[in-house]
Amino acid sequence: MISVTLDDTDPARTAQYLNALGDAYVRLNSAQKAEQAQKSLDFLQQQLPALKQELETSEDALLSFRNKNTVIDLDESAKLQLGQAVALQTRISLLQQERRARLQDLQPGHEAIQAIDSQINGLARELQAIEKQLKTLPDSEQALVRLTREVRVGTELYTAMLNSTQQLRLLKAGKIGNIHVVDSADVEERPVRPRRLLVALGSLLLGLVAGIAAALARALWRGPVTDPRELERRTGIPVVSLVPLRKQPRRRLGFRARSRWLERPLAVTHAQDPVIESLRGLSIELQLKLLEARNNIVVLTGATAGVGKSFVSSNLAILLARAGKRVLLLDGDLRRGTLAGMFDLDRRIGFTQLLRGDLVLPTAMIRQSGIDGLDVIGAGATAANPTELLHRPRLRQWLTATADSYDIVLIDTAPVLPIADTVLLGREAGLVYAVARYGVTNDAELDEMQARLDRAGASLQGIVLNGVQPDLRNSTYGGYRYGYDNQPAAGNSTP
């Protein structure tokens, strides 16, 4: 059973195509059958004359034998053996004819030819057994049996071939095949597709699944920060400053200077640089926020190391001092503080010694930076237990007393995620800002930093995005270029 389907936009044309295909297949089968019948018919017609001649010869021989000899009547046993021999010989002859016909299309080693040979051999063995029994008869009876068998076998073969010839002629004339069309194609009144309702429901479901998958993928993929507006949307914290990318030239220093990390702040060496201009905006933001803050202590931190918080803190402190504010810059990173090296101060005395109580006069650790209005306190000698030192009551007491002597106390702290020190300083501050590095800091780090500060009661007021590439800054905020007196912007990387 063969079933054929066809999809098309025209139902009448579809039915016509399918019916034409069925008719063509039936005609092809009939033509093949007629061709096979003609081939078999030609073979039989070639064999019939010779077979007829053999039959006539056998009949003449039997007639001559009967005329010359007394009529012999075979007994019942001989007649039975004669019938069996005739049947076997007829079957063998028919198989031999079939084998010759098959050899026109097949090789002698083919399975069909080998099967015919096997049948012939089996029948031949049975025929030999019967002939062995017939040899026990008298000579005259043996001759009669032999001649009678030849006549009967020839008659049956000739009759079978005549019947086959007539059947093949009928098959060829009628062109009858063995394939018929059971069910013709009808013209459909209703289209099978598209099923608009099913398509609409499937599209809606697929859209929902795709939307959910996209939302989940977006939520799981927490890449580095590159878009200030996206950062504000995700964290809910405003980006208060974009510090552009700049490469600050380093001075050639001797071994002693390098060992003390001597590198002057950019606000001292390049006061009109676009980086400093962006930090001026941050200083104005900070001063306005301090009007509403609970105290004048400002903590500047970051999620991880290497985001540029010390760079931002030192230059921001200088800008605030030059704006007429009395500023105290405190290095709260008791593990890897660098502010003392930036201002060429002694790193042996600083905030660590104050917390330990090593200083008789706490003001002894305050150093002048060389910039009017800016005092600096370095981190001091490295402490083995900085977290325990920051837990002491002396921290709050000293900060409260010192903050009264300054307009702004700016504390540069250690990163929040690897170290717990910052949350202790953050809860004492009126404002807390975080520095994030463009292309380095990711959303997950900012979320975790914000969660830790919130648990300590030190909420973030804003984010400073450091190292912003020019293309991003231009596309997001209008492409302003900062500089005065036609001075070109220098460098291309933020420290």
N, C-alpha and C positions, 0 to 999 in steps of 0.2 A: 504494500500500500504506500503510495507516494502522495504527499500533500504539498501543494504549492501555494504560497501567499505572495502578494505583491502590494506595495503601498504606492499610492499616486494621488494627486489632487483631483483627478477626473475619474469619477466612478465608472462611467460608461467605457472609457478607454481602458481602465484597469480590467474590467470584465472581458473586453475584447482581446486584450493581450493574453490573459490566462486561458481563455477558450482556444485561441489560436495555438498557444503552446501545447495544450492537450491534444488537439487534432494533429499537429505536426509530429508529436511523439508517437501517436497511434499509427500514422502513415509510415513513419520510419520503421516501426516494428513490423508492420505488414510487408513492407518492401524487403526487409531483411529475411523474413520467413519465406517470401516468394523466391528470393535469390537462393536460399538454402534448398528449397524444394526443387528448383531448376537444376541445381548442381547434382542432387541425389537422383533426379529423373534422368539426367544425361548419363550418369554412371550405370543405372539399371538398364537403360536402353542399349548400352554397349555390351552388357552381360547377357541380355535375353537371347540374341541369335545363337551364341555359343551354347547356352544352356538348352535351348530347343533342339539343337543339333545332337547334343549328347543324349537327350531324352529319346529322340527318334532312334538313335543308334541302339540304345538299351532295349527299346521295345522290339526292334527287328531281331536282335540277338535272342530275346526271350521267345519270340514267336518261332524262330528257326529251331530252337532247342526243343520246343514242344512238338513241332512237326516231325522231328527226327526220332524222338523218343516217345516211349509209351507214357501215357498221362500218369503222372505221379501225384499222389495225394499225401501231403505232409501231415504228420500227426499233430496233436494239440500242442505238445511241448515245442516242436520245431516252429509251429506257427507263432507261438508266444515269443520265442527267441527272435524270430524274424521281425515281429512288430517292434520289439525293443531295439533291435539293431537299426531298423529304418528310422525310428525316432531319434536315436543318438546321431546317426549319420546326417540326418536332416538338420539337426541342431548345430552340428559341427560345421556343415556347409554354410548355413546362414551366418554363423559367427565369423567364418573366414571371409565371406562377402562384406560383412560389416567392417572387418579389419582392413580390407583393401580400400573401402570407402574412407575410413578414418585416416589412412596413411596419406591421402591427398592433402590433408591440412596439418597432420601431426607427425612428429618424429617417432621412430620405432621405440625409443626409450620413454615415451610419454606414459603417464600413469594409466590413461584409458586404454592404450594399446597393450600394456602389460596385463591389465585386468582381463581383456579379451583372450590373450594368450593363456592365462591361467585357467580360464573356463574351458578353452579348447583342449588343453592338456588333461584336465579332469575327465571330460567326456570321452576323450580318446582312450584313456585307461579302462573306462567302463566298456567301451566298444571292443577293446581287445579281449576282455574277459568273456564277452558273449561270443566273439568269433572263435575263441578257444573251445567253447562248448559245441559250437556248430561243426567243428572239424571232426567230431565223433560220429557224425552222420555218414551214411554211404556216399560215395562219390557223386552219384547221380543226383541225390537230394541236396548235397552241398552246392552243386552247380545250379540247381533250380533256385535254391535260397539266394545265391549270389546274384543271379540275373533278376530275380524278382525284387530284391532289395534295391538294385540300381534303378529299376524302373520306378518303383515307388518313391525313392528319394528324389529322382529327377522330376517326377510329377509334382511332388509337394513343393520342391524348390521353384519350379517354373510357375506353379500356381501362386505361391507367396510373392514372387517377384511381380507377377501380373497385377495382383491386388495392390502391392505397394506402388506400382506405376500409376494405377488409376487414382489412388489416394493423393499422390503427389500432383497429378494433373488437376484434380479438384482443388487442392490447396493453392496451387499457383493461379488457377483461374479465379478463385474467390478472393485471393489476397487476404486470407484470414490470419490474423495475428493473435497472440496470447495476451494482449494488453487492451484494456477497455477503460473508458472514462466513466467513472461511477457517478460523479456529481459535477455538473458544469457550473461555471462561475456566473453568479447573478449580479445585477447592478444594485449596489448598496444604496439605500435611501438615506442613511445617517452615517456620517464619517466616524471612523474608529479612533482617530486622533486628529488634532490634539484635543484632549479632554480638558477643557478650559478650567473647570472647577478644580480638577486634580492638579493641573499645572499651577494654578494660583495658590492652592494650599501648599503644594510642594515648594514653590518659590518663597512663600512666606516663612515656612519652617526652615528652609535653607538659609534665608536671610537672618533669621533669629539665631540659628546655630553659628553662622559665620560672624555675626556681631558679637555674640558671647565669646567665641574663640578669640576674636581680635582684642576684645576688652581684657580677657584673661592674659593673653600674650603681652599686651601692653603693660598690664599690672605686674607680671612676673619679670619682664625685662626692665631692669633698673640700670640703665646705662649712665655714663658720665654726664655731668651737667654741661649743656651747651646753649640752652635757651633760657634767658632770664624770666620771661613771662611764663614759660612752662614750669620753671622752678617755683615761682610765686604761686602758681595754681596748685601745684602738688603739695607744697609745704604750708601754704597759708601765711608765709612770712615774706614781707616785702624785700626786694633786692634794692638796697639803699645806695649802692655805688657799683659802677663797672670800671675796674682798673684795667686799662688796655695792656696788651703785650708789649714788652720792651726789654731790650738787652742792655743792661747797665755796664758801661766799661769799667773794668777793674784796674785799680792802680797797681803799678809794679812796686811790690813791697819786699822788704828784706825778710829774713827768716824770723826775726824777733817779732816783727809786725804781723806776719802771717800766723804765728803761733798765738797771737792775741786776737785773731779774727778782726783785725782793724780794717773796716770798710765804712766809709762815711755814708750817712743816709743820702738818698737821692734828693731830698728837699734842700740839702745844703749844697750839693754839687751841681744840680740841674733844676733850679727852682721853677723854670717855665716849661718843664717837660709835660707832655699830655698826661702822664701817670700822676704827677703832682696836681695837675688841674682837676683830675677826677677825684683825688682825695680831698681837695678843697670843698667840693660838694658834700663829701662825707662829713667834714668838720662842721659845716653849717647845719647839716641834719642832726648831728650829735648835740650841738649847742641848743637847738630848738627842743629836742627831746628832753634835755636836762631840766628845762623849765618845769616839766611835769613829773620828773623822776623823784623818788623818795630820798635819794642822796646824789652826790656828784661823783660817785665811783663808777667807772666804766670798765668792763671786762671785755677784752678782745681775744677770741679763741678760734679754734678750728676743729674739725672732726678728726683729722689725721695730721701727721707731720708733713712738712714740705709744701704747704698751701700758701705760704707767704705772710703769715700773721705777724711775725716780728718785723718784717719789712713795712707792712701797713701800720703797725703800732708806732714805730719810730718816726716815720714820716708824718703821720697824723699828729703826733705830739708836737712836732716842730711847727706844723701849720697852725695848731691851736695857740701855741706860744707866740707866734708872730702875729696872730690876730688879737693879741693883747691879753690873753688869759695866762694865769699862773697855773702851770701844769706840772704835775709830778708823774713821771713815767716809771712804773714799777715792773721789774722783770719777775713775774710769778712762776716762771718755769724753773723750778729748783733742781731740775735734772740736767737740762741742756740749754740754759739761758745764754743768750748771745748779745743782749743790749749793751752790756758793759764794754764788749769789744767794739761795737759800732761807735761808741762815744769816747773810746780810748781811756777807759776808766779801769781802776784796779779791781780785778775780779775776786780778790780774796776776801773782801768785806762787802756784805750785802744783806739781802733779805733773810737768808738762812741764819746768819748770826743774830739777827733781831729776834727771830722766832725761838731760837735756842736760849736767848737771854744772855748771850756772851757780851753784849755791848752795854756799858754803864749809861751812856747817852745814846738813845735811839737815833737822834739826829746825826750821829757821827757817820752813819751809812749813806746819808743823802749827799749826792755829789752834783755840782753844777756841770751842765752839759756844754757850756761855752755859748749857749744861745739864750738870750734874755728871756726870762720867764719860764724856762724849762729846767727842772731838776730831775735827776735820774737816780734810781736805786737798782743796782745790779742784782743778780740772783745770789751772788756770794759763792763761797766754797760749796762744792757738791755735798749734799746731805744723803746719808744712808737711809733715812726714814722721812722723806718730805711729807708724806700724807699725814703721819702722826704729828709733825710740826704744825701743819695747817689746822689740825683739830684743836689746838690749844687756844684758850680764851684770849691769850695775848694778841692774836690776829685781829679779832673784832675791836678790842680796846684800842689798839694802835691805829687801825684804819679810821675809826671814828674820830680820834684826836687829830690825826694828820690831815684828814679831809677838810677840816675847818680852816687849815692854813692855805688851801689851794682852791682854785676855781674848779679844776678837774683833776681827778686821780685816775690815770689810764694804766690798766694792768694788762700786761701781755702774759698769757697763761700757756700752759702745756696743752697739747691736743686732748680732746675729751675722751675719745674711744679707747686709746691704749692706757690712759692714766686717769685716776680718780681725783687728782688734785684740783682740777678746774671747777668741779661742782661745789667745792668748799669755798672757793673764792667767788664763784658766781652768785651764791646766795647772799653775799654781803654787798653786792653791787646794785646800783640803781638801774643801770643799763647793761645789757649783754649783747654783743654783736659777734657774729661768726664769719670767718673768712673761708670761702670755698674756691677751689682752683678749677678754672675752666678746663674741661676735657680730662680731669683727673678725679675730682670728687664726684661721687655718684649719689643718687637719691636715697639709697638705702643707708649710707653713712650719715647723711643729713637727718634722716628720720630717727635713727638711733641716737644721734647727738641731741636732737631736740627732746626726745623722750627722757633721756638721762637728766638734762637740765630742768625739765618740767618737774620731775620727781624730787629734785633738790630745791624747788621753789625759785629757780632762776630762769625765767622765760626769755626766749630770744626776741630782741626788738627788730633785728634786721640782718641781712646777709650781704657781705661784700664779695662780689664775684671778681676774682683776681685772674690776671693773665688772659683777658678776653681778646680773641683774635679780631683784627680790624674788620673783616667781612661781616662777622656776626654783629659787632657794634654798629657798623654802618647800616646794616639791613634792619636792625631793631630800633634804633634811636636816631635815624635820619642822617647819619654820616657826618656828624660834626667833627671838625678837626680843631684840636686845641693848640694854641701857641700865640706868641706875641712878637711884634717887631719883625715879622717875616722870618722868624727863626724856624728852621726845619725841625721836624720831630726826629729824635735820634734813637737808633737802635730798634730792636724788634723782639725783645723778650723781657718779661717781668722777673725780677729776682725771686 
